Amino acid sequence: MSAPALPRRGPAMPLGWRTARITPLGELLSPHRLTGTAVRLVIQVFLVTFLWRALYQSTTSSAGLVESQAVSYAVLAVLISRIRSLDRSPGRDTVPQQIHYGTIVYWFLRPLPPRRYYLYRALGDQMYGFAWVVAGYVICRLAGVLAGPASAAAGAAALVSLLLGQSVLYYLALLTDLACFWIIRNNSVLLILVFAQNLLSGAYAPLWYFPEWFRSMSALLPFQATLNTPLSLYIGRIPLSELPMQLGGQALWVGLLAALTRLLWTRAAVRVVSQGG
């Protein structure tokens, strides 16, 4: 008598995709986290909208921006900041926590290389964050809070610039995490980076309102490439004639940071010790 045939299983899900979906699944299965994120976004958008509208009550233009441009910039900055604001610490899945508990060694023992695992997790975070951005963008446009792009070409340019900006931001976050292999805890480094990122990228206020010397200093750093550049293209503050230079600068930062983090990953692997063989 022959053994019963086993049910056929579908093709295995690629390892990278299974890794990337950890964050979205974890969030979607936690309704209280979804509610908290939605409430925070609504409050932040409400506050920045009325703040910038109040600032323009006595003027029609400032730093080359009219009221609709300033409000759109501020609202988009709130939405886009959501992409990288996910907190993994409750699940003890941050690099500092993994190093503190010694579990980082498993990253180097799995079939998936640690550099690729980190990338897939970050992609999952960003895909989840982009979903919030798209939903918030549509709602804000329908509510009349957010103006459309300066032109269709400006909107497309802003989208390309945003993707490059998020790549720059990914490598900046990776640098702070890799620093843990030498300084163990990166809490102070992370706080400094978050403040510098928000200030120099234009998250607190558009860089066009700052003095010339401040903008010149910021141009030498990678931070403004993450937020100020795509948002300025969207509202028309940066003309499309400057698009090749702006995208080239962002791509240059991506290349430099990618090379640096690749080197640091190699050095970090040497510092990991597996106790007991």
HELIX and SHEET records of a PDB file:
HELIX    1   1 LEU A   15  ALA A   20  1                                   6    
HELIX    2   2 ILE A   22  LEU A   28  1                                   7    
HELIX    3   3 PRO A   31  LEU A   55  1                                  25    
HELIX    4   4 GLU A   67  SER A   81  1                                  15    
HELIX    5   5 ARG A   82  ARG A   84  5                                   3    
HELIX    6   6 SER A   89  GLY A   91  5                                   3    
HELIX    7   7 VAL A   95  TYR A  101  1                                   7    
HELIX    8   8 THR A  103  PHE A  108  5                                   6    
HELIX    9   9 PRO A  114  LEU A  142  1                                  29    
HELIX   10  10 ALA A  152  LEU A  178  1                                  27    
HELIX   11  11 CYS A  180  ILE A  183  1                                   4    
HELIX   12  12 ASN A  187  SER A  201  1                                  15    
HELIX   13  13 LEU A  207  TYR A  209  5                                   3    
HELIX   14  14 GLU A  212  ALA A  219  1                                   8    
HELIX   15  15 PHE A  223  ALA A  225  5                                   3    
HELIX   16  16 ASN A  228  ILE A  235  1                                   8    
HELIX   17  17 LEU A  240  GLU A  242  5                                   3    
HELIX   18  18 LEU A  243  ARG A  271  1                                  29    
SHEET    1   A 2 SER A  61  SER A  62  0                                        
SHEET    2   A 2 LEU A  65  VAL A  66 -1                                        
END                                                                             
